[in-house]
């Protein structure tokens, strides 16, 4: 039997401020990494054409 999943803790104070700042200021991604992600996406889509995730 699976163990229950614990609730996610609520961020407060400096932790919350840091988290929000990182959401609003994502680090840049190189073109090489973007292209690799596109290639992996196309491979996954080609291998699973009937998957609901790709519709």
PQR file with spaces between the fields and no chain letter, atoms N, CA, C, O and H, PARSE charges and radii, in Angstrom:
ATOM       1  N    UNK     1       0.843   -1.176    0.000 -0.4000 1.5000
ATOM       2  CA   UNK     1       0.000    0.000    0.000 -0.0000 2.0000
ATOM       3  C    UNK     1       0.896    1.249    0.000  0.5500 1.7000
ATOM       4  O    UNK     1       1.916    1.286    0.688 -0.5500 1.4000
ATOM       5  N    UNK     2       0.518    2.237   -0.752 -0.4000 1.5000
ATOM       6  CA   UNK     2       1.321    3.456   -0.872 -0.0000 2.0000
ATOM       7  C    UNK     2       1.219    4.314    0.384  0.5500 1.7000
ATOM       8  O    UNK     2       0.201    4.317    1.077 -0.5500 1.4000
ATOM       9  H    UNK     2      -0.311    2.207   -1.311  0.4000 1.0000
ATOM      10  N    UNK     3       2.292    5.034    0.657 -0.4000 1.5000
ATOM      11  CA   UNK     3       2.301    5.950    1.794 -0.0000 2.0000
ATOM      12  C    UNK     3       1.621    7.253    1.389  0.5500 1.7000
ATOM      13  O    UNK     3       1.762    7.681    0.243 -0.5500 1.4000
ATOM      14  H    UNK     3       3.119    5.031    0.095  0.4000 1.0000
ATOM      15  N    UNK     4       0.897    7.889    2.288 -0.4000 1.5000
ATOM      16  CA   UNK     4       0.264    9.158    1.949 -0.0000 2.0000
ATOM      17  C    UNK     4       1.308   10.252    1.702  0.5500 1.7000
ATOM      18  O    UNK     4       2.380   10.253    2.307 -0.5500 1.4000
ATOM      19  H    UNK     4       0.783    7.541    3.218  0.4000 1.0000
ATOM      20  N    UNK     5       0.978   11.170    0.812 -0.4000 1.5000
ATOM      21  CA   UNK     5       1.876   12.280    0.494 -0.0000 2.0000
ATOM      22  C    UNK     5       1.640   13.397    1.493  0.5500 1.7000
ATOM      23  O    UNK     5       0.497   13.770    1.756 -0.5500 1.4000
ATOM      24  H    UNK     5       0.108   11.169    0.320  0.4000 1.0000
ATOM      25  N    UNK     6       2.718   13.933    2.052 -0.4000 1.5000
ATOM      26  CA   UNK     6       2.607   15.017    3.030 -0.0000 2.0000
ATOM      27  C    UNK     6       2.252   16.320    2.320  0.5500 1.7000
ATOM      28  O    UNK     6       2.554   16.499    1.140 -0.5500 1.4000
ATOM      29  H    UNK     6       3.647   13.630    1.839  0.4000 1.0000
ATOM      30  N    UNK     7       1.606   17.229    3.054 -0.4000 1.5000
ATOM      31  CA   UNK     7       1.291   18.547    2.515 -0.0000 2.0000
ATOM      32  C    UNK     7       2.573   19.310    2.223  0.5500 1.7000
ATOM      33  O    UNK     7       3.579   19.139    2.913 -0.5500 1.4000
ATOM      34  H    UNK     7       1.361   17.083    4.012  0.4000 1.0000
ATOM      35  N    UNK     8       2.533   20.156    1.196 -0.4000 1.5000
ATOM      36  CA   UNK     8       3.667   20.996    0.864 -0.0000 2.0000
ATOM      37  C    UNK     8       3.756   22.118    1.893  0.5500 1.7000
ATOM      38  O    UNK     8       2.746   22.760    2.183 -0.5500 1.4000
ATOM      39  H    UNK     8       1.717   20.295    0.636  0.4000 1.0000
ATOM      40  N    UNK     9       4.934   22.367    2.449 -0.4000 1.5000
ATOM      41  CA   UNK     9       5.040   23.439    3.446 -0.0000 2.0000
ATOM      42  C    UNK     9       4.841   24.807    2.802  0.5500 1.7000
ATOM      43  O    UNK     9       5.155   25.010    1.630 -0.5500 1.4000
ATOM      44  H    UNK     9       5.754   21.845    2.214  0.4000 1.0000
ATOM      45  N    UNK    10       4.319   25.729    3.582 -0.4000 1.5000
ATOM      46  CA   UNK    10       4.088   27.097    3.110 -0.0000 2.0000
ATOM      47  C    UNK    10       5.364   27.891    3.307  0.5500 1.7000
ATOM      48  O    UNK    10       5.951   27.880    4.389 -0.5500 1.4000
ATOM      49  H    UNK    10       4.064   25.565    4.535  0.4000 1.0000
ATOM      50  N    UNK    11       5.797   28.588    2.249 -0.4000 1.5000
ATOM      51  CA   UNK    11       6.995   29.417    2.356 -0.0000 2.0000
ATOM      52  C    UNK    11       6.630   30.755    2.978  0.5500 1.7000
ATOM      53  O    UNK    11       5.605   31.350    2.645 -0.5500 1.4000
ATOM      54  H    UNK    11       5.320   28.597    1.370  0.4000 1.0000
ATOM      55  N    UNK    12       7.472   31.215    3.874 -0.4000 1.5000
ATOM      56  CA   UNK    12       7.234   32.491    4.553 -0.0000 2.0000
ATOM      57  C    UNK    12       8.533   33.285    4.609  0.5500 1.7000
ATOM      58  O    UNK    12       9.623   32.722    4.509 -0.5500 1.4000
ATOM      59  H    UNK    12       8.304   30.732    4.145  0.4000 1.0000
ATOM      60  N    UNK    13       8.405   34.586    4.768 -0.4000 1.5000
ATOM      61  CA   UNK    13       9.564   35.460    4.969 -0.0000 2.0000
ATOM      62  C    UNK    13      10.514   35.486    3.791  0.5500 1.7000
ATOM      63  O    UNK    13      10.097   35.560    2.635 -0.5500 1.4000
ATOM      64  H    UNK    13       7.520   35.044    4.849  0.4000 1.0000
ATOM      65  N    UNK    14      11.818   35.424    4.105 -0.4000 1.5000
ATOM      66  CA   UNK    14      12.864   35.516    3.071 -0.0000 2.0000
ATOM      67  C    UNK    14      12.778   34.372    2.064  0.5500 1.7000
ATOM      68  O    UNK    14      13.051   34.573    0.880 -0.5500 1.4000
ATOM      69  H    UNK    14      12.157   35.364    5.044  0.4000 1.0000
ATOM      70  N    UNK    15      12.406   33.182    2.515 -0.4000 1.5000
ATOM      71  CA   UNK    15      12.270   32.052    1.588 -0.0000 2.0000
ATOM      72  C    UNK    15      11.215   32.348    0.535  0.5500 1.7000
ATOM      73  O    UNK    15      11.424   32.063   -0.645 -0.5500 1.4000
ATOM      74  H    UNK    15      12.185   33.019    3.476  0.4000 1.0000
ATOM      75  N    UNK    16      10.087   32.915    0.941 -0.4000 1.5000
ATOM      76  CA   UNK    16       9.010   33.246    0.004 -0.0000 2.0000
ATOM      77  C    UNK    16       9.456   34.337   -0.965  0.5500 1.7000
ATOM      78  O    UNK    16       9.164   34.273   -2.159 -0.5500 1.4000
ATOM      79  H    UNK    16       9.917   33.147    1.899  0.4000 1.0000
ATOM      80  N    UNK    17      10.161   35.331   -0.446 -0.4000 1.5000
ATOM      81  CA   UNK    17      10.638   36.419   -1.312 -0.0000 2.0000
ATOM      82  C    UNK    17      11.622   35.882   -2.346  0.5500 1.7000
ATOM      83  O    UNK    17      11.540   36.240   -3.521 -0.5500 1.4000
ATOM      84  H    UNK    17      10.398   35.382    0.524  0.4000 1.0000
ATOM      85  N    UNK    18      12.556   35.023   -1.920 -0.4000 1.5000
ATOM      86  CA   UNK    18      13.541   34.440   -2.823 -0.0000 2.0000
ATOM      87  C    UNK    18      12.864   33.588   -3.894  0.5500 1.7000
ATOM      88  O    UNK    18      13.225   33.655   -5.069 -0.5500 1.4000
ATOM      89  H    UNK    18      12.622   34.732   -0.965  0.4000 1.0000
ATOM      90  N    UNK    19      11.887   32.792   -3.485 -0.4000 1.5000
ATOM      91  CA   UNK    19      11.160   31.934   -4.419 -0.0000 2.0000
ATOM      92  C    UNK    19      10.441   32.772   -5.475  0.5500 1.7000
ATOM      93  O    UNK    19      10.514   32.476   -6.668 -0.5500 1.4000
ATOM      94  H    UNK    19      11.593   32.738   -2.531  0.4000 1.0000
ATOM      95  N    UNK    20       9.750   33.813   -5.032 -0.4000 1.5000
ATOM      96  CA   UNK    20       9.023   34.670   -5.973 -0.0000 2.0000
ATOM      97  C    UNK    20       9.979   35.373   -6.936  0.5500 1.7000
ATOM      98  O    UNK    20       9.692   35.490   -8.127 -0.5500 1.4000
ATOM      99  H    UNK    20       9.691   34.054   -4.064  0.4000 1.0000
ATOM     100  N    UNK    21      11.120   35.842   -6.415 -0.4000 1.5000
ATOM     101  CA   UNK    21      12.093   36.525   -7.271 -0.0000 2.0000
ATOM     102  C    UNK    21      12.578   35.585   -8.368  0.5500 1.7000
ATOM     103  O    UNK    21      12.693   35.988   -9.525 -0.5500 1.4000
ATOM     104  H    UNK    21      11.353   35.747   -5.447  0.4000 1.0000
ATOM     105  N    UNK    22      12.863   34.332   -8.009 -0.4000 1.5000
ATOM     106  CA   UNK    22      13.341   33.358   -8.999 -0.0000 2.0000
ATOM     107  C    UNK    22      12.260   33.031  -10.025  0.5500 1.7000
ATOM     108  O    UNK    22      12.579   32.753  -11.181 -0.5500 1.4000
ATOM     109  H    UNK    22      12.769   34.005   -7.069  0.4000 1.0000
ATOM     110  N    UNK    23      11.008   33.058   -9.632 -0.4000 1.5000
ATOM     111  CA   UNK    23       9.935   32.843  -10.605 -0.0000 2.0000
ATOM     112  C    UNK    23       9.848   33.995  -11.595  0.5500 1.7000
ATOM     113  O    UNK    23       9.603   33.780  -12.782 -0.5500 1.4000
ATOM     114  H    UNK    23      10.749   33.284   -8.693  0.4000 1.0000
ATOM     115  N    UNK    24      10.049   35.219  -11.109 -0.4000 1.5000
ATOM     116  CA   UNK    24       9.938   36.402  -11.960 -0.0000 2.0000
ATOM     117  C    UNK    24      11.197   36.670  -12.772  0.5500 1.7000
ATOM     118  O    UNK    24      11.142   37.413  -13.752 -0.5500 1.4000
ATOM     119  H    UNK    24      10.248   35.393  -10.145  0.4000 1.0000
ATOM     120  N    UNK    25      12.341   36.081  -12.388 -0.4000 1.5000
ATOM     121  CA   UNK    25      13.614   36.299  -13.079 -0.0000 2.0000
ATOM     122  C    UNK    25      14.268   34.958  -13.400  0.5500 1.7000
ATOM     123  O    UNK    25      15.270   34.595  -12.785 -0.5500 1.4000
ATOM     124  H    UNK    25      12.385   35.478  -11.592  0.4000 1.0000
ATOM     125  N    UNK    26      13.706   34.218  -14.364 -0.4000 1.5000
ATOM     126  CA   UNK    26      14.302   32.916  -14.701 -0.0000 2.0000
ATOM     127  C    UNK    26      15.685   33.098  -15.322  0.5500 1.7000
ATOM     128  O    UNK    26      15.954   34.101  -15.984 -0.5500 1.4000
ATOM     129  H    UNK    26      12.891   34.513  -14.863  0.4000 1.0000
ATOM     130  N    UNK    27      16.548   32.123  -15.103 -0.4000 1.5000
ATOM     131  CA   UNK    27      17.884   32.202  -15.693 -0.0000 2.0000
ATOM     132  C    UNK    27      17.798   31.920  -17.194  0.5500 1.7000
ATOM     133  O    UNK    27      16.971   31.119  -17.630 -0.5500 1.4000
ATOM     134  H    UNK    27      16.329   31.308  -14.566  0.4000 1.0000
ATOM     135  N    UNK    28      18.650   32.576  -17.982 -0.4000 1.5000
ATOM     136  CA   UNK    28      18.605   32.386  -19.438 -0.0000 2.0000
ATOM     137  C    UNK    28      18.983   30.948  -19.831  0.5500 1.7000
ATOM     138  O    UNK    28      19.758   30.276  -19.151 -0.5500 1.4000
ATOM     139  H    UNK    28      19.322   33.226  -17.628  0.4000 1.0000
ATOM     140  N    UNK    29      18.406   30.509  -20.951 -0.4000 1.5000
ATOM     141  CA   UNK    29      18.666   29.164  -21.465 -0.0000 2.0000
ATOM     142  C    UNK    29      19.362   29.305  -22.816  0.5500 1.7000
ATOM     143  O    UNK    29      18.943   30.099  -23.658 -0.5500 1.4000
ATOM     144  H    UNK    29      17.777   31.055  -21.504  0.4000 1.0000
ATOM     145  N    UNK    30      20.420   28.538  -23.014 -0.4000 1.5000
ATOM     146  CA   UNK    30      21.174   28.620  -24.262 -0.0000 2.0000
ATOM     147  C    UNK    30      20.362   28.041  -25.421  0.5500 1.7000
ATOM     148  O    UNK    30      19.466   27.219  -25.230 -0.5500 1.4000
ATOM     149  H    UNK    30      20.761   27.893  -22.330  0.4000 1.0000
ATOM     150  N    UNK    31      20.700   28.493  -26.619 -0.4000 1.5000
ATOM     151  CA   UNK    31      20.034   27.990  -27.823 -0.0000 2.0000
ATOM     152  C    UNK    31      20.285   26.491  -27.982  0.5500 1.7000
ATOM     153  O    UNK    31      19.410   25.758  -28.441 -0.5500 1.4000
ATOM     154  H    UNK    31      21.428   29.161  -26.775  0.4000 1.0000
ATOM     155  N    UNK    32      21.470   26.040  -27.606 -0.4000 1.5000
ATOM     156  CA   UNK    32      21.809   24.619  -27.703 -0.0000 2.0000
ATOM     157  C    UNK    32      20.868   23.790  -26.821  0.5500 1.7000
ATOM     158  O    UNK    32      20.386   22.735  -27.234 -0.5500 1.4000
ATOM     159  H    UNK    32      22.181   26.636  -27.233  0.4000 1.0000
ATOM     160  N    UNK    33      20.616   24.273  -25.616 -0.4000 1.5000
ATOM     161  CA   UNK    33      19.732   23.535  -24.702 -0.0000 2.0000
ATOM     162  C    UNK    33      18.284   23.550  -25.205  0.5500 1.7000
ATOM     163  O    UNK    33      17.569   22.556  -25.074 -0.5500 1.4000
ATOM     164  H    UNK    33      21.007   25.130  -25.280  0.4000 1.0000
ATOM     165  N    UNK    34      17.853   24.683  -25.780 -0.4000 1.5000
ATOM     166  CA   UNK    34      16.504   24.759  -26.354 -0.0000 2.0000
ATOM     167  C    UNK    34      16.344   23.753  -27.492  0.5500 1.7000
ATOM     168  O    UNK    34      15.332   23.058  -27.583 -0.5500 1.4000
ATOM     169  H    UNK    34      18.434   25.490  -25.887  0.4000 1.0000
ATOM     170  N    UNK    35      17.360   23.684  -28.359 -0.4000 1.5000
ATOM     171  CA   UNK    35      17.306   22.768  -29.495 -0.0000 2.0000
ATOM     172  C    UNK    35      17.263   21.319  -29.018  0.5500 1.7000
ATOM     173  O    UNK    35      16.530   20.502  -29.576 -0.5500 1.4000
ATOM     174  H    UNK    35      18.182   24.249  -28.285  0.4000 1.0000
ATOM     175  N    UNK    36      18.043   21.001  -27.992 -0.4000 1.5000
ATOM     176  CA   UNK    36      18.032   19.649  -27.447 -0.0000 2.0000
ATOM     177  C    UNK    36      16.646   19.307  -26.892  0.5500 1.7000
ATOM     178  O    UNK    36      16.166   18.189  -27.077 -0.5500 1.4000
ATOM     179  H    UNK    36      18.638   21.665  -27.538  0.4000 1.0000
ATOM     180  N    UNK    37      16.004   20.256  -26.216 -0.4000 1.5000
ATOM     181  CA   UNK    37      14.659   20.031  -25.678 -0.0000 2.0000
ATOM     182  C    UNK    37      13.661   19.808  -26.809  0.5500 1.7000
ATOM     183  O    UNK    37      12.784   18.951  -26.701 -0.5500 1.4000
ATOM     184  H    UNK    37      16.394   21.165  -26.065  0.4000 1.0000
ATOM     185  N    UNK    38      13.789   20.582  -27.907 -0.4000 1.5000
ATOM     186  CA   UNK    38      12.898   20.385  -29.067 -0.0000 2.0000
ATOM     187  C    UNK    38      13.084   18.993  -29.670  0.5500 1.7000
ATOM     188  O    UNK    38      12.111   18.330  -30.028 -0.5500 1.4000
ATOM     189  H    UNK    38      14.502   21.278  -27.995  0.4000 1.0000
ATOM     190  N    UNK    39      14.345   18.555  -29.779 -0.4000 1.5000
ATOM     191  CA   UNK    39      14.625   17.227  -30.331 -0.0000 2.0000
ATOM     192  C    UNK    39      14.002   16.140  -29.459  0.5500 1.7000
ATOM     193  O    UNK    39      13.384   15.209  -29.976 -0.5500 1.4000
ATOM     194  H    UNK    39      15.136   19.094  -29.488  0.4000 1.0000
ATOM     195  N    UNK    40      14.159   16.251  -28.144 -0.4000 1.5000
ATOM     196  CA   UNK    40      13.597   15.255  -27.227 -0.0000 2.0000
ATOM     197  C    UNK    40      12.074   15.254  -27.305  0.5500 1.7000
ATOM     198  O    UNK    40      11.452   14.193  -27.247 -0.5500 1.4000
ATOM     199  H    UNK    40      14.660   17.008  -27.724  0.4000 1.0000
ATOM     200  N    UNK    41      11.466   16.439  -27.436 -0.4000 1.5000
ATOM     201  CA   UNK    41      10.011   16.548  -27.564 -0.0000 2.0000
ATOM     202  C    UNK    41       9.542   15.823  -28.825  0.5500 1.7000
ATOM     203  O    UNK    41       8.570   15.068  -28.791 -0.5500 1.4000
ATOM     204  H    UNK    41      11.971   17.301  -27.482  0.4000 1.0000
ATOM     205  N    UNK    42      10.236   16.057  -29.931 -0.4000 1.5000
ATOM     206  CA   UNK    42       9.848   15.417  -31.190 -0.0000 2.0000
ATOM     207  C    UNK    42      10.007   13.903  -31.125  0.5500 1.7000
ATOM     208  O    UNK    42       9.181   13.172  -31.672 -0.5500 1.4000
ATOM     209  H    UNK    42      11.026   16.670  -29.959  0.4000 1.0000
ATOM     210  N    UNK    43      11.052   13.425  -30.467 -0.4000 1.5000
ATOM     211  CA   UNK    43      11.239   11.980  -30.306 -0.0000 2.0000
ATOM     212  C    UNK    43      10.093   11.393  -29.493  0.5500 1.7000
ATOM     213  O    UNK    43       9.523   10.367  -29.865 -0.5500 1.4000
ATOM     214  H    UNK    43      11.723   14.019  -30.022  0.4000 1.0000
ATOM     215  N    UNK    44       9.758   12.040  -28.389 -0.4000 1.5000
ATOM     216  CA   UNK    44       8.674   11.540  -27.533 -0.0000 2.0000
ATOM     217  C    UNK    44       7.347   11.553  -28.284  0.5500 1.7000
ATOM     218  O    UNK    44       6.564   10.610  -28.173 -0.5500 1.4000
ATOM     219  H    UNK    44      10.221   12.873  -28.087  0.4000 1.0000
ATOM     220  N    UNK    45       7.087   12.610  -29.045 -0.4000 1.5000
ATOM     221  CA   UNK    45       5.836   12.728  -29.792 -0.0000 2.0000
ATOM     222  C    UNK    45       5.756   11.668  -30.884  0.5500 1.7000
ATOM     223  O    UNK    45       4.685   11.109  -31.124 -0.5500 1.4000
ATOM     224  H    UNK    45       7.723   13.377  -29.136  0.4000 1.0000
ATOM     225  N    UNK    46       6.870   11.384  -31.546 -0.4000 1.5000
ATOM     226  CA   UNK    46       6.905   10.391  -32.613 -0.0000 2.0000
ATOM     227  C    UNK    46       6.672    8.984  -32.060  0.5500 1.7000
ATOM     228  O    UNK    46       5.976    8.179  -32.679 -0.5500 1.4000
ATOM     229  H    UNK    46       7.739   11.838  -31.351  0.4000 1.0000
ATOM     230  N    UNK    47       7.248    8.693  -30.908 -0.4000 1.5000
ATOM     231  CA   UNK    47       7.129    7.350  -30.326 -0.0000 2.0000
ATOM     232  C    UNK    47       5.782    7.101  -29.669  0.5500 1.7000
ATOM     233  O    UNK    47       5.424    5.945  -29.446 -0.5500 1.4000
ATOM     234  H    UNK    47       7.813    9.347  -30.406  0.4000 1.0000
ATOM     235  N    UNK    48       5.021    8.144  -29.350 -0.4000 1.5000
ATOM     236  CA   UNK    48       3.735    7.995  -28.656 -0.0000 2.0000
ATOM     237  C    UNK    48       2.664    8.876  -29.302  0.5500 1.7000
ATOM     238  O    UNK    48       2.165    9.795  -28.653 -0.5500 1.4000
ATOM     239  H    UNK    48       5.312    9.084  -29.531  0.4000 1.0000
ATOM     240  N    UNK    49       2.296    8.620  -30.565 -0.4000 1.5000
ATOM     241  CA   UNK    49       1.355    9.534  -31.258 -0.0000 2.0000
ATOM     242  C    UNK    49      -0.052    9.533  -30.659  0.5500 1.7000
ATOM     243  O    UNK    49      -0.780   10.506  -30.858 -0.5500 1.4000
ATOM     244  H    UNK    49       2.702    7.873  -31.092  0.4000 1.0000
ATOM     245  N    UNK    50      -0.466    8.499  -29.939 -0.4000 1.5000
ATOM     246  CA   UNK    50      -1.824    8.451  -29.393 -0.0000 2.0000
ATOM     247  C    UNK    50      -1.923    8.936  -27.956  0.5500 1.7000
ATOM     248  O    UNK    50      -2.998    8.878  -27.359 -0.5500 1.4000
ATOM     249  H    UNK    50       0.126    7.709  -29.778  0.4000 1.0000
ATOM     250  N    UNK    51      -0.833    9.409  -27.398 -0.4000 1.5000
ATOM     251  CA   UNK    51      -0.829    9.857  -26.009 -0.0000 2.0000
ATOM     252  C    UNK    51      -1.601   11.168  -25.882  0.5500 1.7000
ATOM     253  O    UNK    51      -1.415   12.074  -26.695 -0.5500 1.4000
ATOM     254  H    UNK    51       0.040    9.456  -27.883  0.4000 1.0000
ATOM     255  N    UNK    52      -2.467   11.279  -24.871 -0.4000 1.5000
ATOM     256  CA   UNK    52      -3.268   12.493  -24.660 -0.0000 2.0000
ATOM     257  C    UNK    52      -2.404   13.706  -24.373  0.5500 1.7000
ATOM     258  O    UNK    52      -2.822   14.837  -24.624 -0.5500 1.4000
ATOM     259  H    UNK    52      -2.619   10.544  -24.211  0.4000 1.0000
ATOM     260  N    UNK    53      -1.212   13.490  -23.852 -0.4000 1.5000
ATOM     261  CA   UNK    53      -0.307   14.588  -23.518 -0.0000 2.0000
ATOM     262  C    UNK    53       0.041   15.418  -24.737  0.5500 1.7000
ATOM     263  O    UNK    53       0.313   16.611  -24.603 -0.5500 1.4000
ATOM     264  H    UNK    53      -0.873   12.572  -23.648  0.4000 1.0000
ATOM     265  N    UNK    54       0.041   14.823  -25.930 -0.4000 1.5000
ATOM     266  CA   UNK    54       0.465   15.505  -27.141 -0.0000 2.0000
ATOM     267  C    UNK    54      -0.684   16.095  -27.946  0.5500 1.7000
ATOM     268  O    UNK    54      -0.478   16.539  -29.076 -0.5500 1.4000
ATOM     269  H    UNK    54      -0.180   13.853  -26.039  0.4000 1.0000
ATOM     270  N    UNK    55      -1.858   16.110  -27.403 -0.4000 1.5000
ATOM     271  CA   UNK    55      -2.995   16.674  -28.158 -0.0000 2.0000
ATOM     272  C    UNK    55      -3.296   18.068  -27.720  0.5500 1.7000
ATOM     273  O    UNK    55      -4.216   18.695  -28.245 -0.5500 1.4000
ATOM     274  H    UNK    55      -2.026   15.750  -26.485  0.4000 1.0000
